[in-house]
Structures are given as C-alpha cells and as structure tokens.
Amino acid sequence: TTGAALDAFARGKHVIDIVGARLLPEVVDVAVGLDYGEDALRTCGVNVYIDMEGAHPRIFVMGEYVPQQGTTVEMDAHGLLDMLRTTGDNWTDIDHVWADKAYEGRTTRKNAALLTAAVCKVLGVTGELRPPIRVAKRGLKKDHFWPSVRWIHEAMIRPGHFYVDESCVWLIEALEKWDGRSASKYKDIIDALRYALRHLWGSRGEEPGRVLAEKMWPAMGRSS
C-alpha cells in the first residue's frame, strides 16, 4: 500500500487460512504480545506461533485480541484467554508472554502485575503464574523501536517466513495502512506484534518451543 511503513506486506502473499493450508510444523514456539491502551482499539493482543527450525524464524500470527471499547485488566485477561482458546491453547502452552510497560490513563491503570493477578484469578491459579508476563521494553535500548520493525519487515521479505491468519482482520488492516507515525490508530497492534517477538529481535538463547499436542488438531480443524 502506498505510504505504508511495512511496504513488503502483501495481502495476497502473507494472509492465509494458516491451519487450512497446513503450513504449521510439528514444533513451534508460542508467543503472546499485548499493548495497553484506554480507548477502543488501543489495547491489543496477538497470538503468534514461531517455527525456529530454519536459519530464520518463520512467523505465523494465529489470532488477535482487539476490543471495540475501553477495557479493564480483568476484561483483558478474559480477552487474551479467549484468543488462546480459538487455537486450542492454554496459558501453560505459551512459551513467551510480553506486555507493554505500565500504563496510566484518565480512567484506567494497567501493568504486568495487575494483568498477572487478573489472569491468575480467571484461571484459579494460587501460586506463581507460568509462564510469567514480562515487560517487553525492560532491558532494551531506547532506540529499539525501528530495529524491531525492521526485523518484522525482513521476515515479510523472506519467502514463506511471515503469515497472518485471515481471521486477524485488524492486524491485516494495520500492516497495510500503518504509515510509521506514533499517533496512528494502527500502531498499537503493531506494537503488540513487536512485543510478541521480543525474544527474537531483542535477545538470544531462549528456551525451545513446545510440541503441538495432538489434542489441538480437532480444535483447530486440522488432522494429525
């Protein structure tokens, strides 16, 4: 799209029914990214599967959480878990959870500790939440933003290395239309995607991914 910051993104090339196309490998990393906001479309989450077997990670964006109104952390906890259920995932199936830094708006306050407590309450977890919700920006240099965008853009350029499921309507629109401005309404879900991939563009040496359990295939409409 003319004027788009991620000009390598092409709907015909990168948007697909991922499960129906049988593109998923047997082993993936599962990563969730969440960006906070106060108004509609400002809090956004994504669920990403990552194939780590090749020279470069292959990215499969499986689902999105994009509330159409302002939310509380309790609503976000339910929304994230609902997003995971669409692909048959439980919280314990996730390898990495990355969230925005603490946010305080006019009418709401959000941070990793509050979201952790909300997720634990929904799941009935009384001990430590595993995997933990980590702050994506912690430990990064101030100039990390565009290098992370470039990392995603390069994945789009590599044939077969970046896919978005056709169900992720808002992310697809954002990837087509985001013009690189911080004030853009599309930036929040772009940030959620960046955060989900934080362990790839921001550090090295993370734990390997999980094996996709056979129980998932019926929920995802795929046979083993």
C-alpha positions in Angstrom: 0.0 0.0 0.0 1.3 3.4 -0.9 2.7 5.2 2.1 2.7 2.1 4.3 5.8 1.7 6.6 5.7 -2.1 6.1 5.6 -1.9 2.3 6.7 -5.5 1.9 3.4 -6.7 3.3 1.0 -8.0 0.7 -2.4 -9.5 1.4 -2.1 -12.0 -1.4 1.2 -13.3 -0.2 1.0 -13.1 3.6 -2.7 -13.5 4.5 -4.0 -17.1 4.5 -6.0 -19.7 6.4 -2.9 -21.0 8.2 -4.5 -24.2 9.5 -6.4 -25.0 6.4 -3.3 -24.5 4.3 -1.4 -27.0 6.6 1.6 -24.7 6.9 2.3 -25.4 10.6 5.3 -27.5 11.6 5.0 -30.0 14.4 7.1 -27.9 16.8 6.6 -24.2 17.5 7.2 -21.5 20.0 4.0 -19.9 21.2 4.3 -16.2 22.0 1.8 -13.6 23.1 2.2 -9.8 22.9 0.0 -7.2 24.5 -0.1 -3.4 24.1 -2.0 -1.3 26.7 -4.4 1.5 26.0 -7.5 3.1 27.3 -9.9 3.6 24.4 -11.4 1.3 21.8 -8.7 -0.5 19.6 -5.9 0.8 21.9 -5.4 -2.3 23.9 -4.4 -5.1 21.5 -3.0 -8.6 21.8 -1.7 -11.2 19.3 -1.0 -14.9 19.5 2.0 -15.9 17.4 3.4 -19.4 16.5 7.1 -19.4 15.6 9.0 -22.1 13.7 12.6 -22.0 14.9 14.0 -24.8 12.9 15.5 -23.0 9.9 18.1 -20.3 9.6 15.5 -17.6 10.2 12.3 -17.9 12.3 9.0 -18.4 10.4 6.2 -16.3 11.9 2.5 -17.4 12.0 0.2 -14.9 13.6 -2.7 -17.1 14.7 -5.1 -14.7 16.5 -5.7 -11.2 17.7 -7.5 -9.6 20.7 -8.9 -6.2 19.7 -11.6 -5.0 22.0 -14.0 -2.5 20.5 -14.3 -0.5 23.7 -12.1 0.6 26.6 -11.2 -2.3 28.9 -10.1 -3.1 32.4 -7.3 -5.6 33.1 -9.9 -8.1 34.1 -11.5 -7.8 30.7 -8.1 -8.1 29.1 -7.4 -11.3 31.0 -10.6 -12.8 29.7 -9.9 -11.5 26.2 -6.4 -13.0 26.0 -7.6 -16.4 27.2 -10.5 -16.3 24.7 -7.9 -15.5 22.0 -5.8 -18.5 23.0 -8.9 -20.8 23.0 -9.5 -20.2 19.3 -6.3 -22.2 18.6 -6.8 -24.7 21.3 -4.1 -23.2 23.5 -4.0 -23.0 27.3 -1.9 -20.5 29.2 0.6 -23.2 30.0 1.1 -23.9 26.3 2.7 -20.4 25.9 6.4 -20.1 25.8 6.7 -16.3 26.0 4.3 -13.5 27.2 5.4 -10.0 26.6 3.4 -6.9 27.6 3.7 -3.1 27.4 5.2 -1.1 30.2 2.9 0.3 32.9 0.1 2.5 31.6 -1.9 5.0 33.5 -4.7 6.8 31.6 -7.6 9.1 32.5 -9.8 6.3 33.7 -7.7 3.1 33.9 -4.4 1.7 35.1 -2.7 -1.3 33.6 0.6 -3.1 34.2 2.1 -6.6 34.2 1.4 -7.2 37.9 -2.3 -6.2 37.6 -2.7 -8.3 34.5 -0.9 -11.3 36.1 -3.3 -11.1 39.1 -6.3 -10.9 36.8 -5.2 -13.9 34.7 -4.5 -15.9 37.9 -8.0 -15.1 39.2 -9.6 -16.3 35.9 -7.5 -19.5 35.8 -7.8 -20.2 39.5 -4.0 -20.1 39.9 -3.0 -19.5 43.6 0.8 -19.7 43.1 3.1 -18.1 40.6 1.8 -17.7 37.0 3.8 -19.7 34.5 4.8 -18.5 32.0 5.1 -15.1 33.6 4.0 -11.9 31.9 7.2 -10.0 31.2 7.6 -6.3 30.3 8.8 -6.1 26.7 10.7 -2.8 27.0 12.7 -3.8 30.1 16.4 -4.0 29.4 16.1 -2.6 25.9 17.9 0.4 24.5 15.8 3.5 23.8 16.4 3.1 20.0 14.9 -0.4 19.8 11.7 0.6 18.0 12.7 0.8 14.4 15.2 -2.1 14.6 12.3 -4.3 15.8 10.1 -3.0 12.9 12.9 -3.8 10.5 13.1 -7.3 11.9 9.5 -7.9 11.1 9.8 -6.3 7.7 12.7 -8.6 6.8 10.6 -11.6 7.8 8.0 -10.4 5.4 10.6 -10.2 2.6 11.8 -13.7 3.1 9.6 -16.1 1.1 7.5 -18.3 3.3 8.6 -16.6 6.6 5.7 -14.4 7.6 2.0 -15.3 7.6 -1.1 -13.8 9.2 -4.3 -15.8 9.6 -7.2 -14.4 7.7 -9.1 -14.1 11.0 -6.8 -11.3 12.2 -8.8 -8.5 10.5 -7.4 -5.5 12.4 -3.8 -6.6 12.2 -4.1 -7.1 8.5 -5.5 -3.6 8.0 -2.8 -2.2 10.3 0.0 -3.9 8.4 -1.4 -2.5 5.1 -2.1 1.1 6.3 0.3 2.0 9.2 2.4 4.9 8.0 5.0 4.8 10.7 3.5 7.5 12.9 3.4 7.0 16.6 0.0 8.7 16.7 -1.6 6.3 14.2 -4.5 4.2 15.4 -2.8 1.2 13.8 0.4 1.5 15.9 -1.0 -0.3 19.0 -1.5 -3.7 17.3 1.9 -3.3 15.5 3.4 -2.8 19.0 1.6 -6.0 20.2 3.2 -7.9 17.3 6.6 -6.4 18.1 6.3 -7.4 21.7 5.3 -11.0 20.9 8.6 -11.3 19.0 10.6 -9.5 21.6 12.8 -12.6 22.5 13.8 -12.8 18.8 14.8 -9.3 18.0 15.8 -8.3 21.5 17.8 -11.2 22.8 19.1 -14.7 22.2 19.2 -18.0 24.0 15.6 -18.5 24.8 14.1 -21.9 25.6 12.9 -24.1 22.7 9.3 -24.3 21.7 6.7 -26.9 22.6 5.4 -29.8 20.5 1.9 -29.1 19.2 -0.2 -31.6 21.1 -2.5 -34.0 19.1 -5.4 -32.8 21.1 -5.1 -29.4 19.4 -5.9 -30.6 15.9 -9.6 -31.1 16.3 -10.0 -27.6 17.9 -8.0 -26.1 15.0 -9.7 -28.1 12.3 -6.6 -29.9 11.4 -6.0 -33.7 11.3 -2.7 -35.2 12.6 
